[in-house]
């Protein structure tokens, strides 16, 4: 049922997007949404005709999952949370989403996400490259605002 709710808006969106970008975005969004339980489709957007497409979901840990697709790069899956120290389950979700996009084993990705997270807590950002994937993360802390941890994963 969830997949059908996601695929119908995706199918409608793909009619107006550039075929190659839309196909890759549709494929990535479908893989991620079928691998991660609890995602809720929010919207699709195209920032510049035939250049950039985005698919947005909410995840069960109070943040977002965004899939950015361009005609110049491979899709990037971005996941954020307002917890400086996310739960074990959040890291499990990162691993599932990352594995769906990259094909890299979830356990390998989970370890890389944890390493990136530790680096970001110390230096505000981190980068980890493993065979088949690139991971970037950032930590934002602003007085009076919630903390934000942002994770990105893409195929290498």
DSSP file (Angstrom, degrees, kcal/mol; ACC not computed):
  #  RESIDUE AA STRUCTURE BP1 BP2  ACC     N-H-->O    O-->H-N    N-H-->O    O-->H-N    TCO  KAPPA ALPHA  PHI   PSI    X-CA   Y-CA   Z-CA
    1    1 A X     >        0   0    0      0, 0.0     4,-2.2     0, 0.0     5,-0.2   0.000 360.0 360.0 360.0 -47.2    0.0    0.0    0.0
    2    2 A X  H  >  +     0   0    0      1,-0.2     4,-1.9     2,-0.2     5,-0.2   0.927 360.0  51.4 -61.7 -43.8    2.8    2.5    0.9
    3    3 A X  H  > S+     0   0    0      1,-0.2     4,-3.0     2,-0.2    -1,-0.2   0.898 109.1  50.5 -61.4 -39.8    4.7    1.7   -2.2
    4    4 A X  H  > S+     0   0    0      1,-0.2     4,-2.0     2,-0.2    -1,-0.2   0.902 109.1  51.8 -63.8 -40.6    1.6    2.3   -4.3
    5    5 A X  H  X S+     0   0    0     -4,-2.2     4,-0.8     1,-0.2    -1,-0.2   0.832 115.8  42.1 -64.4 -31.6    1.0    5.7   -2.6
    6    6 A X  H  X S+     0   0    0     -4,-1.9     4,-1.7    -5,-0.2    -2,-0.2   0.898 112.5  51.9 -80.0 -42.9    4.6    6.6   -3.4
    7    7 A X  H  X S+     0   0    0     -4,-3.0     4,-2.9     1,-0.2     5,-0.2   0.834 101.5  59.8 -69.4 -33.4    4.8    5.3   -6.9
    8    8 A X  H  X S+     0   0    0     -4,-2.0     4,-2.1     2,-0.2    -1,-0.2   0.956 109.7  41.2 -63.0 -49.8    1.6    7.1   -8.2
    9    9 A X  H  X S+     0   0    0     -4,-0.8     4,-2.4     1,-0.2    -1,-0.2   0.892 115.7  52.9 -63.0 -35.0    3.0   10.6   -7.4
   10   10 A X  H  X S+     0   0    0     -4,-1.7     4,-2.4     2,-0.2    -2,-0.2   0.918 108.0  49.9 -63.5 -42.9    6.4    9.5   -8.7
   11   11 A X  H  X S+     0   0    0     -4,-2.9     4,-0.6     1,-0.2    -1,-0.2   0.909 111.7  48.2 -63.7 -41.7    4.8    8.3  -12.0
   12   12 A X  H >< S+     0   0    0     -4,-2.1     3,-0.9     1,-0.2     4,-0.4   0.907 112.1  49.6 -65.2 -41.0    3.0   11.6  -12.4
   13   13 A X  H >X S+     0   0    0     -4,-2.4     3,-1.9     1,-0.2     4,-1.0   0.889 100.9  63.3 -64.6 -39.0    6.1   13.6  -11.7
   14   14 A X  H 3< S+     0   0    0     -4,-2.4    -1,-0.2     1,-0.3    -2,-0.2   0.706  90.3  68.2 -64.3 -17.4    8.2   11.6  -14.2
   15   15 A X  T << S+     0   0    0     -3,-0.9    -1,-0.3    -4,-0.6    -2,-0.2   0.785 107.9  36.8 -69.9 -25.9    6.0   12.8  -17.0
   16   16 A X  T <4 S+     0   0    0     -3,-1.9    -2,-0.2    -4,-0.4    -1,-0.2   0.590 104.8  81.0-102.5 -11.2    7.3   16.4  -16.6
   17   17 A X  S  < S-     0   0    0     -4,-1.0     2,-0.1     1,-0.1    32,-0.1  -0.501  97.2 -83.4 -92.2 162.7   11.0   15.6  -15.7
   18   18 A X     >  -     0   0    0     -2,-0.2     4,-3.3     1,-0.1     5,-0.3  -0.453  44.9-124.4 -60.2 132.1   13.8   14.8  -18.1
   19   19 A X  H  > S+     0   0    0      1,-0.2     4,-2.9     2,-0.2     5,-0.2   0.871 105.7  46.1 -53.1 -46.4   13.5   11.0  -18.7
   20   20 A X  H  > S+     0   0    0      2,-0.2     4,-1.9     1,-0.2    -1,-0.2   0.926 118.2  42.1 -65.7 -43.5   17.0   10.1  -17.7
   21   21 A X  H  > S+     0   0    0      2,-0.2     4,-2.5     1,-0.2    -2,-0.2   0.928 117.2  47.7 -68.0 -44.7   16.9   12.1  -14.5
   22   22 A X  H  X S+     0   0    0     -4,-3.3     4,-3.2     2,-0.2     5,-0.2   0.914 111.2  50.6 -63.3 -43.7   13.3   11.1  -13.7
   23   23 A X  H  X S+     0   0    0     -4,-2.9     4,-2.5    -5,-0.3    -1,-0.2   0.926 113.6  44.5 -60.8 -45.2   14.0    7.4  -14.3
   24   24 A X  H  X S+     0   0    0     -4,-1.9     4,-2.4    -5,-0.2    -1,-0.2   0.890 115.6  47.7 -67.9 -39.2   17.1    7.4  -12.0
   25   25 A X  H  X S+     0   0    0     -4,-2.5     4,-3.0     2,-0.2     5,-0.3   0.926 112.6  49.0 -66.9 -44.7   15.3    9.4   -9.3
   26   26 A X  H  X S+     0   0    0     -4,-3.2     4,-2.5    -5,-0.2    -2,-0.2   0.926 112.7  48.4 -58.0 -45.9   12.3    7.1   -9.5
   27   27 A X  H  X S+     0   0    0     -4,-2.5     4,-2.3    -5,-0.2    -2,-0.2   0.930 114.4  44.4 -62.9 -46.7   14.5    4.0   -9.3
   28   28 A X  H  X S+     0   0    0     -4,-2.4     4,-2.7     2,-0.2     5,-0.2   0.933 114.1  49.3 -64.8 -46.4   16.5    5.3   -6.3
   29   29 A X  H  X S+     0   0    0     -4,-3.0     4,-2.7     1,-0.2     5,-0.2   0.895 112.3  48.7 -61.1 -40.8   13.3    6.6   -4.5
   30   30 A X  H  X S+     0   0    0     -4,-2.5     4,-1.8    -5,-0.3    -1,-0.2   0.914 112.4  48.1 -66.2 -42.3   11.6    3.2   -5.0
   31   31 A X  H  X S+     0   0    0     -4,-2.3     4,-1.0    -5,-0.2    -2,-0.2   0.930 116.1  43.3 -63.7 -45.3   14.7    1.3   -3.8
   32   32 A X  H >X S+     0   0    0     -4,-2.7     4,-1.8     1,-0.2     3,-0.6   0.941 114.3  48.9 -67.2 -47.0   15.1    3.4   -0.7
   33   33 A X  H 3< S+     0   0    0     -4,-2.7     6,-0.3     1,-0.3    -1,-0.2   0.805 112.4  48.5 -67.1 -27.8   11.4    3.6    0.2
   34   34 A X  H 3< S+     0   0    0     -4,-1.8    -1,-0.3    -5,-0.2    -2,-0.2   0.689 114.5  46.7 -83.1 -16.4   11.0   -0.2   -0.1
   35   35 A X  H << S+     0   0    0     -4,-1.0     2,-0.6    -3,-0.6    -2,-0.2   0.704 107.8  58.1 -93.5 -23.7   14.1   -0.8    2.0
   36   36 A X  S >< S-     0   0    0     -4,-1.8     3,-0.8    -5,-0.1    -1,-0.2  -0.930  77.8-143.9-114.8 115.8   13.3    1.6    4.9
   37   37 A X  T 3  S+     0   0    0     -2,-0.6    23,-0.3     1,-0.2    -3,-0.1  -0.470  77.8  31.6 -77.1 148.9   10.1    1.1    6.7
   38   38 A X  T 3  S+     0   0    0      1,-0.3     2,-0.2    -2,-0.1    -1,-0.2   0.485  75.4 144.8  89.0   4.3    8.1    4.0    8.0
   39   39 A X    <   -     0   0    0     -3,-0.8     2,-0.5    -6,-0.3    -1,-0.3  -0.554  33.8-156.0 -75.7 140.6    8.9    6.6    5.3
   40   40 A X  E     -A   58   0A   0     18,-2.4    18,-2.3    -2,-0.2     2,-0.1  -0.977  18.4-123.3-118.3 123.2    6.2    9.0    4.3
   41   41 A X  E     +A   57   0A   0     -2,-0.5    16,-0.3    16,-0.2     3,-0.1  -0.418  33.5 171.5 -63.2 133.8    6.2   10.6    0.9
   42   42 A X  E     -     0   0A   0     14,-3.0     2,-0.3     1,-0.3    15,-0.2   0.779  50.8 -48.6-108.8 -58.8    6.2   14.4    1.1
   43   43 A X  E     -A   56   0A   0     13,-1.1    13,-3.0     2,-0.0     2,-0.4  -0.990  35.3-125.6-169.4 168.0    6.8   15.8   -2.4
   44   44 A X  E     -A   55   0A   0     -2,-0.3     2,-0.3    11,-0.2    11,-0.2  -0.939  29.7-178.7-120.4 148.1    8.8   15.8   -5.6
   45   45 A X  E     -A   54   0A   0      9,-2.4     9,-2.9    -2,-0.4     2,-0.5  -0.993  23.0-150.9-146.7 155.4   10.3   18.9   -7.0
   46   46 A X  E     -A   53   0A   0     -2,-0.3     7,-0.2     7,-0.2     3,-0.2  -0.975   8.8-170.5-126.4 114.7   12.3   20.0  -10.0
   47   47 A X  E    S+     0   0A   0      5,-1.2     2,-0.4    -2,-0.5    -1,-0.1   0.869  78.3  11.2 -79.3 -36.6   14.5   22.9   -9.3
   48   48 A X  E >> S-A   52   0A   0      4,-0.7     3,-2.8     0, 0.0     4,-1.3  -0.983  97.5 -96.5-138.8 128.8   15.6   23.6  -12.9
   49   49 A X  T 34 S-     0   0    0     -2,-0.4   -32,-0.1     1,-0.3     4,-0.1  -0.162 105.2  -4.8 -48.9 128.2   14.0   21.9  -15.8
   50   50 A X  T 34 S+     0   0    0    -34,-0.2    -1,-0.3     1,-0.1     3,-0.1   0.553 125.4  74.6  65.4  13.1   15.9   18.9  -16.9
   51   51 A X  T <4 S+     0   0    0     -3,-2.8    20,-1.4     1,-0.3     2,-0.4   0.768  95.5  17.1-116.1 -51.7   18.8   19.5  -14.4
   52   52 A X  E  <  +AB  48  70A   0     -4,-1.3    -5,-1.2    18,-0.2    -4,-0.7  -0.987  54.6 179.1-134.4 133.2   17.8   18.7  -10.8
   53   53 A X  E     -AB  46  69A   0     16,-3.2    16,-3.2    -2,-0.4     2,-0.4  -0.967   7.7-165.8-128.9 147.2   15.0   16.6   -9.3
   54   54 A X  E     -AB  45  68A   0     -9,-2.9    -9,-2.4    -2,-0.3     2,-0.4  -0.990   9.8-162.2-134.8 142.8   14.3   15.9   -5.7
   55   55 A X  E     -AB  44  67A   0     12,-1.9    12,-2.6    -2,-0.4     2,-0.4  -0.996  17.4-158.9-121.7 129.6   12.1   13.4   -3.9
   56   56 A X  E     +AB  43  66A   0    -13,-3.0   -14,-3.0    -2,-0.4   -13,-1.1  -0.905  14.6 170.4-116.5 135.8   11.3   14.1   -0.2
   57   57 A X  E     -AB  41  65A   0      8,-2.6     8,-2.3    -2,-0.4     2,-0.4  -0.917  27.8-130.6-130.7 159.1   10.2   11.7    2.5
   58   58 A X  E     -AB  40  64A   0    -18,-2.3   -18,-2.4    -2,-0.3     2,-0.3  -0.899  25.0-148.9-102.7 143.6    9.7   12.0    6.3
   59   59 A X    >   -     0   0    0      4,-2.0     3,-1.4    -2,-0.4     4,-0.5  -0.755  26.0-107.5-110.5 163.5   11.3    9.3    8.4
   60   60 A X  T 3  S+     0   0    0    -23,-0.3   -22,-0.1     1,-0.3   -21,-0.1   0.514 110.4  68.6 -69.6  -3.5   10.1    7.9   11.7
   61   61 A X  T 3  S-     0   0    0     29,-0.1    21,-0.4    28,-0.1    -1,-0.3   0.166 120.3 -96.1-102.0  18.4   12.9    9.5   13.7
   62   62 A X  S <  S+     0   0    0     -3,-1.4     2,-0.2     1,-0.3    -2,-0.1   0.705  92.9  84.9  83.2  21.8   11.6   13.1   13.1
   63   63 A X  S    S-     0   0    0     -4,-0.5    -4,-2.0    18,-0.1     2,-0.3  -0.543  71.7 -91.7-133.3-159.7   13.7   14.1   10.1
   64   64 A X  E     -B   58   0A   0     -6,-0.2    16,-2.0    16,-0.2     2,-0.5  -0.862  10.1-151.0-124.8 156.8   13.7   13.9    6.4
   65   65 A X  E     -BC  57  79A   0     -8,-2.3    -8,-2.6    -2,-0.3     2,-0.4  -0.999  23.7-175.6-120.2 124.0   15.1   11.7    3.6
   66   66 A X  E     -BC  56  78A   0     12,-3.2    12,-3.2    -2,-0.5     2,-0.6  -0.974  15.3-157.4-125.0 137.7   15.8   13.5    0.4
   67   67 A X  E     -BC  55  77A   0    -12,-2.6   -12,-1.9    -2,-0.4     2,-0.5  -0.962  11.6-163.9-114.6 117.4   17.0   12.0   -2.9
   68   68 A X  E     -BC  54  76A   0      8,-2.7     8,-2.2    -2,-0.6     2,-0.4  -0.889   8.5-178.0-105.3 125.0   18.7   14.5   -5.1
   69   69 A X  E     +B   53   0A   0    -16,-3.2   -16,-3.2    -2,-0.5     2,-0.3  -0.984   4.2 171.8-125.8 131.1   19.1   13.6   -8.8
   70   70 A X  E     -B   52   0A   0      3,-0.7   -18,-0.2    -2,-0.4   -19,-0.1  -0.849  43.5-118.9-129.1 168.6   20.9   15.7  -11.4
   71   71 A X  S    S+     0   0    0    -20,-1.4   -19,-0.1    -2,-0.3     3,-0.1   0.449 113.1  49.6 -85.0   1.3   21.9   15.1  -15.0
   72   72 A X  S    S+     0   0    0    -21,-0.3     2,-0.3     1,-0.1    -1,-0.2   0.638 113.6  29.7-110.8 -20.8   25.6   15.6  -13.9
   73   73 A X  S    S-     0   0    0      1,-0.0    -3,-0.7     3,-0.0    -1,-0.1  -0.858  83.9 -93.2-135.3 168.4   26.0   13.3  -10.9
   74   74 A X        -     0   0    0     -2,-0.3    -2,-0.1    81,-0.2    -6,-0.1  -0.390  62.9 -76.3 -73.5 160.3   24.7   10.1   -9.5
   75   75 A X        -     0   0    0     -6,-0.1    80,-0.6    -2,-0.1     2,-0.5  -0.246  43.8-150.2 -58.6 146.6   21.8   10.3   -7.0
   76   76 A X  E     -CD  68 154A   0     -8,-2.2    -8,-2.7    78,-0.1     2,-0.6  -0.986   1.1-151.3-119.6 128.1   22.6   11.5   -3.5
   77   77 A X  E     -CD  67 153A   0     76,-2.7    76,-2.2    -2,-0.5     2,-0.4  -0.896  15.7-170.0-100.1 121.6   20.5   10.2   -0.5
   78   78 A X  E     +CD  66 152A   0    -12,-3.2   -12,-3.2    -2,-0.6     2,-0.4  -0.945   6.3 180.0-115.8 130.4   20.5   12.8    2.3
   79   79 A X  E     -CD  65 151A   0     72,-2.9    72,-3.0    -2,-0.4     2,-0.3  -0.996   5.0-175.9-131.3 133.1   19.0   11.9    5.7
   80   80 A X  E     - D   0 150A   0    -16,-2.0     2,-0.3    -2,-0.4   -16,-0.2  -0.862   8.2-177.0-127.8 164.8   18.9   14.3    8.7
   81   81 A X  E     - D   0 149A   0     68,-2.0    68,-2.9    -2,-0.3   -19,-0.1  -0.978  32.0-130.5-151.5 156.2   17.8   14.2   12.3
   82   82 A X  S    S+     0   0    0    -21,-0.4     2,-0.5    -2,-0.3    65,-0.5   0.226  80.4  98.8 -94.6  15.3   17.6   16.8   15.1
   83   83 A X        -     0   0    0      1,-0.1     3,-0.5    66,-0.1    -2,-0.1  -0.895  59.4-158.1-104.0 126.0   19.5   14.5   17.5
   84   84 A X  S    S+     0   0    0     -2,-0.5     2,-0.4     1,-0.3    -1,-0.1   0.830  98.5  35.9 -66.2 -30.6   23.2   15.1   18.0
   85   85 A X  S    S-     0   0    0     -3,-0.1    -1,-0.3    64,-0.0    -3,-0.0  -0.743  90.1-160.0-124.0  81.8   23.5   11.5   19.2
   86   86 A X        -     0   0    0     -3,-0.5    -5,-0.0    -2,-0.4    -2,-0.0  -0.139  23.4 -99.6 -62.7 158.1   21.0    9.5   17.1
   87   87 A X     >  -     0   0    0      1,-0.1     4,-1.8   -26,-0.1     3,-0.2  -0.196  28.7-106.7 -73.1 165.7   19.8    6.1   18.2
   88   88 A X  H  > S+     0   0    0      1,-0.2     4,-2.0     2,-0.2     5,-0.1   0.884 122.6  56.3 -56.8 -40.6   21.0    2.7   17.1
   89   89 A X  H  > S+     0   0    0      1,-0.2     4,-2.1     2,-0.2    -1,-0.2   0.845 102.7  54.5 -64.5 -34.3   17.8    2.4   15.1
   90   90 A X  H  > S+     0   0    0      2,-0.2     4,-2.4     1,-0.2    -1,-0.2   0.933 108.7  47.7 -64.3 -44.8   18.5    5.6   13.3
   91   91 A X  H  X S+     0   0    0     -4,-1.8     4,-2.2     1,-0.2    -2,-0.2   0.852 109.1  54.7 -64.9 -33.1   22.0    4.3   12.2
   92   92 A X  H  X S+     0   0    0     -4,-2.0     4,-2.1     2,-0.2    -1,-0.2   0.907 108.1  49.4 -63.2 -40.8   20.3    1.1   11.1
   93   93 A X  H  X S+     0   0    0     -4,-2.1     4,-2.7     2,-0.2     5,-0.3   0.915 108.9  52.4 -64.3 -43.0   17.9    3.1    8.9
   94   94 A X  H  X S+     0   0    0     -4,-2.4     4,-2.9     1,-0.2     5,-0.2   0.927 109.6  49.9 -56.1 -45.4   20.9    5.0    7.4
   95   95 A X  H  X S+     0   0    0     -4,-2.2     4,-2.4     2,-0.2    -1,-0.2   0.898 111.1  48.1 -63.2 -41.8   22.5    1.7    6.6
   96   96 A X  H  X S+     0   0    0     -4,-2.1     4,-2.1     2,-0.2    -1,-0.2   0.932 114.7  45.0 -64.6 -45.9   19.4    0.3    4.9
   97   97 A X  H  X S+     0   0    0     -4,-2.7     4,-1.5     2,-0.2    -2,-0.2   0.925 115.5  47.6 -64.3 -44.2   18.9    3.5    2.8
   98   98 A X  H  X S+     0   0    0     -4,-2.9     4,-2.8    -5,-0.3     6,-0.4   0.887 111.5  50.0 -64.3 -39.8   22.6    3.7    1.9
   99   99 A X  H  X S+     0   0    0     -4,-2.4     4,-2.4    -5,-0.2    -1,-0.2   0.883 106.5  55.9 -66.4 -38.4   22.6    0.0    0.9
  100  100 A X  H  < S+     0   0    0     -4,-2.1    -1,-0.2     1,-0.2    -2,-0.2   0.873 116.4  37.0 -61.2 -36.8   19.5    0.4   -1.2
  101  101 A X  H  < S+     0   0    0     -4,-1.5    -2,-0.2    -5,-0.1    -1,-0.2   0.885 130.4  26.7 -82.8 -40.5   21.3    3.2   -3.2
  102  102 A X  H  < S-     0   0    0     -4,-2.8    -3,-0.2    -5,-0.2    -2,-0.2   0.732  88.5-130.3 -99.8 -24.1   24.9    1.9   -3.3
  103  103 A X     <  +     0   0    0     -4,-2.4     2,-0.2    -5,-0.4    -4,-0.2   0.444  61.6 138.1  82.7  -0.4   24.6   -1.9   -3.1
  104  104 A X        -     0   0    0     -6,-0.4    -1,-0.3    28,-0.2    -2,-0.2  -0.543  66.9 -89.9 -76.9 144.4   27.2   -1.9   -0.3
  105  105 A X     >  -     0   0    0     -2,-0.2     4,-2.2     1,-0.1     3,-0.2  -0.234  30.7-128.0 -56.0 138.9   26.5   -4.2    2.7
  106  106 A X  H  > S+     0   0    0      1,-0.2     4,-2.9     2,-0.2     5,-0.2   0.858 107.3  54.7 -58.6 -39.2   24.5   -2.5    5.4
  107  107 A X  H  > S+     0   0    0      2,-0.2     4,-1.8     1,-0.2    -1,-0.2   0.888 109.0  48.4 -64.5 -37.9   27.0   -3.5    8.2
  108  108 A X  H  > S+     0   0    0     -3,-0.2     4,-1.7     2,-0.2    -2,-0.2   0.923 114.4  45.5 -66.2 -44.6   29.8   -1.8    6.2
  109  109 A X  H  X S+     0   0    0     -4,-2.2     4,-2.9     2,-0.2     5,-0.2   0.902 108.6  56.2 -65.9 -41.3   27.8    1.3    5.7
  110  110 A X  H  X S+     0   0    0     -4,-2.9     4,-2.4     1,-0.2    -1,-0.2   0.930 108.2  48.0 -57.7 -46.0   26.6    1.5    9.3
  111  111 A X  H  X S+     0   0    0     -4,-1.8     4,-2.2     1,-0.2    -1,-0.2   0.896 112.3  49.4 -61.3 -40.7   30.2    1.4   10.5
  112  112 A X  H  X S+     0   0    0     -4,-1.7     4,-2.5     2,-0.2    -2,-0.2   0.891 109.9  50.8 -66.9 -39.9   31.1    4.2    8.0
  113  113 A X  H  X S+     0   0    0     -4,-2.9     4,-2.6     2,-0.2    -2,-0.2   0.910 110.6  49.4 -63.4 -42.0   28.2    6.3    9.1
  114  114 A X  H  X S+     0   0    0     -4,-2.4     4,-2.4    -5,-0.2    -2,-0.2   0.920 111.7  48.7 -63.3 -43.5   29.2    5.9   12.8
  115  115 A X  H  X S+     0   0    0     -4,-2.2     4,-1.9     2,-0.2    -2,-0.2   0.917 112.7  47.8 -61.8 -44.0   32.8    6.9   11.9
  116  116 A X  H  X S+     0   0    0     -4,-2.5     4,-2.6     2,-0.2    -2,-0.2   0.909 110.6  52.6 -63.1 -42.9   31.5   10.0   10.0
  117  117 A X  H  X S+     0   0    0     -4,-2.6     4,-2.1     1,-0.2    -2,-0.2   0.919 107.9  50.5 -59.2 -46.6   29.2   10.9   12.8
  118  118 A X  H  X S+     0   0    0     -4,-2.4     4,-1.1     1,-0.2    -1,-0.2   0.898 111.6  48.4 -60.6 -41.3   32.1   10.8   15.3
  119  119 A X  H  X S+     0   0    0     -4,-1.9     4,-2.8     1,-0.2     6,-0.4   0.914 109.8  52.0 -64.2 -43.7   34.2   13.0   13.1
  120  120 A X  H  X S+     0   0    0     -4,-2.6     4,-2.2     1,-0.2    19,-0.3   0.851 104.5  56.2 -64.7 -35.0   31.3   15.5   12.6
  121  121 A X  H  < S+     0   0    0     -4,-2.1    -1,-0.2     1,-0.2    -2,-0.2   0.850 115.8  38.1 -64.6 -32.3   30.8   15.9   16.3
  122  122 A X  H  < S+     0   0    0     -4,-1.1    -2,-0.2    -3,-0.4    -1,-0.2   0.877 135.9  16.2 -84.1 -41.0   34.4   16.9   16.7
  123  123 A X  H  < S-     0   0    0     -4,-2.8    -3,-0.2     2,-0.2    -2,-0.2   0.321  99.8-110.8-121.5   6.9   35.0   19.0   13.6
  124  124 A X  S  < S+     0   0    0     -4,-2.2    15,-2.5    -5,-0.3     2,-0.3   0.181  94.6  42.1  79.7 -15.7   31.4   19.9   12.4
  125  125 A X  E     -E  138   0A   0     -6,-0.4     2,-0.3    13,-0.2    13,-0.2  -0.989  60.6-172.9-154.0 162.3   31.8   17.7    9.3
  126  126 A X  E     -E  137   0A   0     11,-2.4    11,-2.2    -2,-0.3     2,-0.3  -0.988   7.6-160.5-153.4 159.6   33.2   14.4    8.2
  127  127 A X  E     -E  136   0A   0     -2,-0.3     2,-0.4     9,-0.2     9,-0.2  -0.987   7.8-178.6-145.5 132.6   33.8   12.3    5.1
  128  128 A X  E     -E  135   0A   0      7,-2.7     7,-2.8    -2,-0.3     2,-0.5  -0.996   7.4-163.7-134.2 128.2   34.3    8.6    4.7
  129  129 A X  E     +E  134   0A   0     -2,-0.4     2,-0.3     5,-0.2     5,-0.2  -0.949  15.3 168.0-112.0 130.6   35.0    6.7    1.5
  130  130 A X  E >   -E  133   0A   0      3,-2.4     3,-2.1    -2,-0.5     2,-0.3  -0.865  52.4 -68.4-129.8 166.9   34.6    3.0    1.2
  131  131 A X  T 3  S+     0   0    0     -2,-0.3     3,-0.1     1,-0.3    -2,-0.0  -0.402 122.8   4.9 -60.1 116.8   34.5    0.7   -1.7
  132  132 A X  T 3  S+     0   0    0     -2,-0.3    24,-1.1     1,-0.1     2,-0.3   0.316 123.5  62.8  94.7  -7.4   31.3    1.6   -3.7
  133  133 A X  E <   -EF 130 155A   0     -3,-2.1    -3,-2.4    22,-0.3     2,-0.4  -0.999  55.1-153.4-152.6 151.9   30.2    4.5   -1.6
  134  134 A X  E     -EF 129 154A   0     20,-2.4    20,-1.8    -2,-0.3     2,-0.4  -0.991  18.6-166.1-121.6 133.8   31.0    8.0   -0.4
  135  135 A X  E     +EF 128 153A   0     -7,-2.8    -7,-2.7    -2,-0.4     2,-0.4  -0.974   7.8 178.4-123.9 133.6   29.6    9.3    2.9
  136  136 A X  E     -EF 127 152A   0     16,-2.1    16,-3.1    -2,-0.4     2,-0.3  -0.976   4.3-179.8-129.0 146.0   29.5   12.9    4.1
  137  137 A X  E     -EF 126 151A   0    -11,-2.2   -11,-2.4    -2,-0.4     2,-0.3  -0.993   7.8-166.3-146.0 154.7   28.0   14.2    7.3
  138  138 A X  E     -EF 125 150A   0     12,-2.3    12,-2.7    -2,-0.3     2,-0.5  -0.985   9.4-150.5-140.1 147.5   27.7   17.6    9.0
  139  139 A X  E     - F   0 149A   0    -15,-2.5     2,-0.5    -2,-0.3    10,-0.2  -0.985  12.7-170.6-121.6 127.2   26.7   18.7   12.5
  140  140 A X  E     + F   0 148A   0      8,-2.8     8,-2.3    -2,-0.5     2,-0.4  -0.973   6.8 176.1-120.5 125.1   25.0   22.0   13.1
  141  141 A X        +     0   0    0     -2,-0.5     2,-0.4     6,-0.2     6,-0.1  -0.987   3.5 174.9-129.5 122.4   24.5   23.5   16.5
  142  142 A X    >   -     0   0    0     -2,-0.4     3,-2.7     3,-0.4    -2,-0.0  -0.994  39.9-104.3-128.9 129.7   22.9   26.9   16.9
  143  143 A X  T 3  S+     0   0    0     -2,-0.4     3,-0.1     1,-0.3    -2,-0.0  -0.264 107.7  10.4 -54.0 128.4   22.1   28.4   20.2
  144  144 A X  T 3  S+     0   0    0      1,-0.3     2,-0.3     0, 0.0    -1,-0.3   0.361 114.2  92.9  83.8  -5.9   18.3   28.3   20.8
  145  145 A X  S <  S-     0   0    0     -3,-2.7    -3,-0.4     1,-0.1    -1,-0.3  -0.819  84.5 -95.3-115.5 157.3   17.8   26.0   17.8
  146  146 A X        -     0   0    0     -2,-0.3    -4,-0.2    -3,-0.1   -63,-0.1  -0.378  44.6-104.4 -66.7 149.1   17.7   22.2   17.6
  147  147 A X        -     0   0    0    -65,-0.5     2,-0.4    -6,-0.1    -6,-0.2  -0.394  35.2-152.7 -64.4 150.8   20.9   20.3   16.7
  148  148 A X  E     - F   0 140A   0     -8,-2.3    -8,-2.8   -66,-0.1     2,-0.5  -0.986  12.3-170.1-132.7 124.9   20.9   19.0   13.2
  149  149 A X  E     -DF  81 139A   0    -68,-2.9   -68,-2.0    -2,-0.4     2,-0.5  -0.962  12.5-168.0-107.8 127.3   22.9   15.9   12.0
  150  150 A X  E     -DF  80 138A   0    -12,-2.7   -12,-2.3    -2,-0.5     2,-0.4  -0.970   4.0-172.0-121.7 129.8   23.0   15.6    8.3
  151  151 A X  E     -DF  79 137A   0    -72,-3.0   -72,-2.9    -2,-0.5     2,-0.4  -0.959   0.9-171.9-122.1 138.4   24.2   12.4    6.5
  152  152 A X  E     -DF  78 136A   0    -16,-3.1   -16,-2.1    -2,-0.4     2,-0.4  -0.981   3.0-178.5-127.5 142.0   24.7   12.0    2.7
  153  153 A X  E     +DF  77 135A   0    -76,-2.2   -76,-2.7    -2,-0.4     2,-0.3  -0.999   7.2 164.6-138.9 140.2   25.5    8.8    0.8
  154  154 A X  E     -DF  76 134A   0    -20,-1.8   -20,-2.4    -2,-0.4   -78,-0.1  -0.978  40.9 -92.3-147.3 159.8   26.1    8.2   -2.9
  155  155 A X  E       F   0 133A   0    -80,-0.6   -22,-0.3    -2,-0.3   -81,-0.2  -0.392 360.0 360.0 -68.2 150.1   27.6    5.6   -5.2
  156  156 A X              0   0    0    -24,-1.1   -23,-0.2   -54,-0.1    -1,-0.1   0.389 360.0 360.0-107.8 360.0   31.2    5.9   -6.0
